[in-house]
């Protein structure tokens, strides 16, 4: 990435670009890469651990509904993991293999994908989790009265959506502070390169 950004910096200096902080951009991209790397490590540890735990404690062998519920939860968690891994920025070491334009476009696409994951896909993930957990609870709470079961289902669904909504809003606010300035700089660079 250093070589690539040196080329970009020379391009900008030769065009006397104003108000452009190449060192800030490099630093921001490196910080974002590091955060994403930690997130992917956490996903790689938490997802299998959670699934092993759920399959160990839930009586999935006694009910097809519970098995279906666990499979939906597993699919949802693996899907979110795949989204996270597919939106990873290209590492600094790989940037030399890209032309300036291709490298900037790739990084910009990945950053935009992070926003889409937080703003759109995570709500669908919350829906899948709520539906799957409610299916399992429907079976597990069968001996209880209808009032308790309905209250449990409603309470669980509301809790999942409230927690997810709050965490999504926080993440988007954080992205607005950290990723948006980087995206704006990359877009400016892309416009200059296209001229």
Phi and psi in degrees as a GROMACS rama.xvg file:
@    title "Ramachandran Plot"
@    xaxis  label "Phi"
@    yaxis  label "Psi"
@TYPE xy
-58.5947  -46.828  UNK-2
-61.782  -47.0398  UNK-3
-61.095  -44.9797  UNK-4
-70.7114  -28.297  UNK-5
-64.0553  -41.54  UNK-6
-61.507  -44.2927  UNK-7
-64.2077  -42.2265  UNK-8
-61.9367  -41.426  UNK-9
-63.8015  -39.9471  UNK-10
-59.2606  -47.4505  UNK-11
-66.6181  -39.9524  UNK-12
-66.3835  -37.3843  UNK-13
-68.1768  -27.6762  UNK-14
-94.6162  2.32656  UNK-15
50.7642  50.6095  UNK-16
-65.1503  142.756  UNK-17
-105.983  152.641  UNK-18
54.5247  45.6293  UNK-19
-125.248  126.225  UNK-20
-110.38  89.3271  UNK-21
-64.5561  -39.0345  UNK-22
-66.6895  -38.015  UNK-23
-64.3483  -39.297  UNK-24
-64.5766  -46.5826  UNK-25
-60.071  -45.7857  UNK-26
-61.8483  -43.9932  UNK-27
-62.7961  -42.1495  UNK-28
-64.6823  -41.0953  UNK-29
-65.3236  -40.5036  UNK-30
-63.9893  -41.2243  UNK-31
-64.8119  -42.5392  UNK-32
-58.3359  -43.4809  UNK-33
-65.3038  -43.6502  UNK-34
-62.3865  -43.3119  UNK-35
-64.495  -37.7008  UNK-36
-62.4934  -44.3284  UNK-37
-63.8601  -39.7957  UNK-38
-62.7455  -42.6452  UNK-39
-66.0923  -37.5382  UNK-40
-63.1037  -44.8219  UNK-41
-61.1776  -43.624  UNK-42
-63.0735  -41.5244  UNK-43
-64.9405  -25.1231  UNK-44
-91.7654  -47.1224  UNK-45
-70.4229  -41.9693  UNK-46
-59.9418  -55.155  UNK-47
-64.3105  -36.9551  UNK-48
-62.0827  -44.7528  UNK-49
-63.0766  -44.617  UNK-50
-65.789  -41.1512  UNK-51
-61.6963  -44.9079  UNK-52
-60.1395  -48.6601  UNK-53
-62.0017  -44.0907  UNK-54
-69.6557  -24.2108  UNK-55
-77.9163  -37.9773  UNK-56
-97.0068  -22.1263  UNK-57
-86.8596  141.695  UNK-58
-81.767  61.3119  UNK-59
-68.1754  -22.2559  UNK-60
-73.9817  -19.2991  UNK-61
-90.3604  -15.5322  UNK-62
-147.333  129.133  UNK-63
-67.7681  -30.1234  UNK-64
-65.7267  -42.0703  UNK-65
-67.8134  -40.8423  UNK-66
-60.5107  -45.05  UNK-67
-59.72  -43.7869  UNK-68
-58.6182  -46.903  UNK-69
-65.3484  -36.5181  UNK-70
-67.7381  -37.6876  UNK-71
-65.778  -43.7565  UNK-72
-61.1344  -44.133  UNK-73
-62.2403  -45.1493  UNK-74
-62.5946  -41.9596  UNK-75
-64.0696  -44.2875  UNK-76
-65.8845  -41.3989  UNK-77
-66.7444  -36.8055  UNK-78
-62.961  -46.0999  UNK-79
-64.4607  -38.8925  UNK-80
-61.5136  -44.2185  UNK-81
-61.7031  -42.8483  UNK-82
-58.5473  -43.8466  UNK-83
-64.1949  -44.8756  UNK-84
-68.0099  -36.5441  UNK-85
-74.5241  -17.5465  UNK-86
-98.6226  10.7131  UNK-87
-67.3431  137.492  UNK-88
-63.5433  151.067  UNK-89
-68.2967  132.944  UNK-90
-65.0716  157.44  UNK-91
-55.6812  -36.8064  UNK-92
-67.096  -26.0537  UNK-93
-86.022  -9.69381  UNK-94
-64.915  -25.7601  UNK-95
-66.0147  -22.3026  UNK-96
-81.5602  -5.8778  UNK-97
-104.747  147.442  UNK-98
-71.5491  162.281  UNK-99
-54.3888  -47.3942  UNK-100
-63.7343  -47.6438  UNK-101
-63.2619  -40.3715  UNK-102
-64.3084  -46.7772  UNK-103
-63.1731  -44.1199  UNK-104
-61.5357  -40.987  UNK-105
-63.3337  -48.1545  UNK-106
-63.2879  -41.6782  UNK-107
-64.3073  -41.6961  UNK-108
-62.1103  -42.7945  UNK-109
-65.0734  -40.3392  UNK-110
-67.2553  -39.2633  UNK-111
-65.1185  -35.584  UNK-112
-64.1797  -35.3993  UNK-113
-60.4636  -42.2557  UNK-114
-62.285  -43.4105  UNK-115
-65.7345  -38.3365  UNK-116
-60.2486  -49.2504  UNK-117
-66.9736  -44.198  UNK-118
-82.7455  -25.6888  UNK-119
-119.797  -58.5476  UNK-120
-66.3434  -31.3599  UNK-121
-68.5907  -28.9157  UNK-122
-68.1199  -39.0954  UNK-123
-66.2213  -38.1634  UNK-124
-60.116  -44.1917  UNK-125
-61.9809  -39.899  UNK-126
-63.0627  -45.4781  UNK-127
-61.2719  -44.3513  UNK-128
-62.1342  -46.4352  UNK-129
-61.4527  -44.4177  UNK-130
-63.8996  -46.3816  UNK-131
-64.6864  -44.1471  UNK-132
-66.3317  -37.6062  UNK-133
-65.9665  -34.5549  UNK-134
-63.2812  -45.6623  UNK-135
-63.9968  -43.8517  UNK-136
-63.8779  -33.9678  UNK-137
-57.5288  -41.0327  UNK-138
-77.4189  -47.109  UNK-139
-66.786  -31.2256  UNK-140
-95.8516  11.9098  UNK-141
-55.1131  -37.9284  UNK-142
-68.7189  -16.6313  UNK-143
-82.8652  167.077  UNK-144
-68.6304  160.17  UNK-145
-61.3622  -38.2336  UNK-146
-63.1068  -44.3037  UNK-147
-65.8856  -41.5545  UNK-148
-64.3749  -45.6253  UNK-149
-63.4202  -42.8356  UNK-150
-61.609  -41.6716  UNK-151
-64.0668  -44.7561  UNK-152
-63.3495  -46.8975  UNK-153
-64.3946  -46.2118  UNK-154
-59.9527  -44.5205  UNK-155
-64.2066  -44.77  UNK-156
-63.0171  -47.2636  UNK-157
-61.8864  -43.3138  UNK-158
-61.2526  -45.3916  UNK-159
-60.0757  -47.5868  UNK-160
-69.4794  -36.8527  UNK-161
-65.7461  -47.454  UNK-162
-62.0105  -44.3366  UNK-163
-66.0856  -41.9406  UNK-164
-62.1181  -45.511  UNK-165
-62.5688  -44.7128  UNK-166
-67.8884  -35.6201  UNK-167
-66.2081  -45.2738  UNK-168
-61.0966  -41.8823  UNK-169
-62.3993  -43.3537  UNK-170
-65.2051  -42.7696  UNK-171
-64.5305  -40.3548  UNK-172
-61.8966  -40.9837  UNK-173
-65.6672  -41.9051  UNK-174
-62.0893  -38.2123  UNK-175
-60.8685  -33.5936  UNK-176
-82.6417  -34.6546  UNK-177
-103.962  -45.4074  UNK-178
-86.546  -36.3424  UNK-179
-58.5711  -45.6797  UNK-180
-60.7954  -37.3288  UNK-181
-65.6526  -43.7812  UNK-182
-61.9113  -40.7149  UNK-183
-63.8631  -40.5376  UNK-184
-66.0555  -41.9716  UNK-185
-63.5335  -39.6224  UNK-186
-64.1128  -40.4316  UNK-187
-62.6071  -43.6687  UNK-188
-62.6898  -41.2142  UNK-189
-62.6607  -41.302  UNK-190
-62.7525  -41.7932  UNK-191
-65.4752  -40.2727  UNK-192
-66.2502  -35.1764  UNK-193
-73.1825  -18.4772  UNK-194
